[in-house]
Amino acid sequence: MLKKIKPYLIINKINTFVIFFLFSFSALSAGGGDDDKKDTSVKSAYYYKAVKLIKKKSFNLAIENLLKAEQNNKTDPDIYNYLGFSFRKTGDLEKAGMYYNKALTISPKHKGALEYQGEMFLTLGQLQKAESNLKKLEKICFLGCEEEKMLKASISKYKKGKKSNY
């Protein structure tokens, strides 16, 4: 004789399996620290010090700290973005461009790098490139974002012959 299986038992077993699977997956993804990885605390200290220096407009000191941070982490687009920003603010647009490109190579949708690079393009008189960056930001920030607003405002000022504040 075939034993009749009740539907609620099947559903109960499926629910148990799904819950078990979800908890197992989250446990696996939560663990797994790699002891061989480079200690990024040095990068963090230099990076955060540089961010504070940028806010104080001490761009040369910020560059020194960001270059030290880069030694421990060559894949952080934020480091390269701030290097680009700091070099742009010191007037070294060649190095600024190089670092913005590095940031965008690592993270092509990096909003800060797209905005700051757009500002650099305006400084160089390259309106079309700045507008291209704005279009990228509009796609990334389909609901709008601060970087998009800032670059849009700078382009508007540029078209009126005024200098950007950024």
N, C-alpha and C positions, 0 to 999 in steps of 0.2 A: 504494500500500500504506500502510496505517495503521501507524504506529509504536507499539509497545506500550510504555506508560510503566510503569516499575517502581514499586510502592507505596512502597518505602523512599525513593525520590527525592522523591516528593510530601511525605511526612512530613518529610524533611530540609528542603525548601523552606519548609514551614509553620513549622517550628521556627526557621529563620533569620529569617523574617518577624516572628514573635512576639518574638524576642529583639531584633531591630532596633527594633520598635515600642516595646517597654518601655524600652530605653535612650534612644530619642529623646524619649519622654514625660518621663522623669526628667530629662533634660538641659534640656528646656524649662521644667519646673517649678522647677528649681534656680536658674536665672538670673533675669534680669529685675528688677534693682533699679531703683526709681523715684527718679531724682535730684531730682524736684520735691517729694518728700515732706518734711515737716517733720522736722528732726533731733530724735529722741526721746532723745538722750543727756542733755539737760538734764532731761527728765522723769525719766529713770532715776535720775539723781543725787539729785534732790529726793525721788523716790519711795522709794529705798532708804534715804535719810537718815531719812525719816518712819517707815519700818518700824522702824529702830533706835530712834528716839525713842519709838515706841509701846511697844516692849519695855521701855523705861526708865520708862514711864508718864508721859512728858512730852507729854501730849496736845495742849496748846495749840501747842507748837512743831511737833508732827507735823502739825497742821491747817495751819499756815503753809506748810510744805513741800509738803503734798499739794495745796493750792490753787495753788501755783506749778507743780507737776507737771501739774495739770489744764489749765493754760494751753496746754501743748504737746500735750495728748492728751485730748480730750473724749469719747473712746469707750472708755476703759479702765475696765471695771467694778471692777477691783481698787482703783483710786484712789478711786472713789466708795464702795466698801465700807469702806475704811479711814477715809474722811472720816466716814461714818456711825458707825463704831465710835468714833472719837475724839470726835465731838460727843456721842455717848451717854455716854461716860465723863466728859465735862465737865458733863453734866447737861442739855445742850441737845437734848432729845428731838425737838423740832420739826425742827431741821436734820438730826438723825440720820435721822429718817424720810424726809426729802426725799432724802438721799443714798443711803439703801438703795433707795428707789424708782428712782433713776437707775441704780444698779448693776443692778437686776433688770429694768429696761426694756431695757438693753443686752444683758444675759445672764440670761434668766429662770430658768436652772438653776444660777446662781452659788451654790454651796454655802455659802460664807462669808457672803454677804449674807443668805441665807435663815436661817441659824443666828443671826447677830447681830440681824437684824430680829425674829426670834422672841424673843430675849432682851429686846429693847426692848418688844415687846408685853407680856411678863410684867411689866416695870417699870411699864407703863401699866395693868396689871390686865386685859389683853385675852387671857385664856387661850385662847379659841376661835381667835383669829388665830395665836397661837403654835402651837397644835396643828395648824392648817392648814399652817403652814410645816413642821412636823415630818412631816406626811403627804407633802408635796412632796419633802422630803429622803429619806424612805423609798422613794419611787419612783425618785428619781435614784440613790440609793445602795443598790440592791437587795441588795448584799452587805455593806452597812454602811459607814459612814465616820465620821470623827472628829466632823464637824459634827453629824451625826445623833445620835451618842452624847451630845455636850455639850448639845444642846437637849433631848433626852429627859431627861437628868439634871436640867437646870434646871426643866423642867416638873414633874418628880417632887418636887423641893424646893419649888417654888411651891405645889403641892397640899398639902404638909405644913406650909405657912406659913413656910418658910425662904427665905432670900435666896440667889440664885444667885452663884456665884463668878466668873461670866463677865460 
